[in-house]
Amino acid sequence: MRVDLHGLPLLDAKLKSQIAVAQAWQSSQSSIELIHGHNLGTVIKDYVQGENGLQRDIKRIYPEISKLKLSDNGLGSTVIKFKGK
């Protein structure tokens, strides 16, 4: 599953990424790719990849989701793999 976040306001990107991660988990996907872009700033990327960003929010909102393993794709996206899946 690929979800395009770049160009969105940060609040919208947060909500869309949280819902997408939950949907990917619920549908038993092993990973999800969040496209945040790389030319127009790093606010969304920082949220997706930062320890106090998406990972913290997922843990708080969806405690049943296992830890997330994040990998910077280097092309303006981050791949999230669900540990234990």
N, C-alpha and C positions, 0 to 999 in steps of 0.2 A: 504494500500500500504506500502510495506517495501523496503527501499533503503539501500544497503550496501555501506558504505563509508570507513570502516576501511581498512588500508593498502594503501590507495590512498595518493598521495602527497596533501598537503593542498589546493593548487590552484584547482586541479581537484575535490577535495571533496567540495569545495565552489561552484563551477559551477554545479556539479551534484546535490547538495542539493537545490540550488536555482531553478533549472529547475524542480526538483521533486516536490517541494512545489507548484510551479505554476501549474504544471500538475494536482496535486491532487485537488487544488482549482478549476481549470477549469472543472474538471470532477465531481465536486460537492461532493467529498469525505469529510467526517467530520474530518478525521485525517490522519496522515502519520507517520510512524515510521522510524527514521533515525538511522541506526546501525553504531556507531562510534568506538566500541571496548572499552576495559578498561584496558588491560594489557600492551600495548606498548606506553604509553604516552597519554596526554590529549589535544593535539593541536586541533584535529578535534572536540572533545567534547567541548572544550572551545569556538570554533567558533560557533558551533550549539547552545550552551546554553547561551553564553554571550550576554549582552545587545548591545554591539557594534559589534556583529557578524552577524549571519544569520538574526535576526529580523530587524536590521538596513538595511541590504542589500535588504531584501524583501520589506521593506517600501519604499526604494529609487527606486528600479527597477520595482516593481509591486504595485503601490500605491492603486490599487483597492482591494487588498487582505486585509481582516480585520486583526485585531491584532491576534497574535499567542499566544496560551497558551501552554507552554512547561512543560513536566513532565519527570523527569529522571526516566527511567524504572529500574535503578539499575542493569541491566544486560548488560551494554555496549551499550545501546540505549536510544534514547529520542523520546517520543511520542509528536507530535505537533497536537493540535486541533485548528481548526479555530473557533474563537469566532463569534457567530451569525449564525453558520451553525448547 
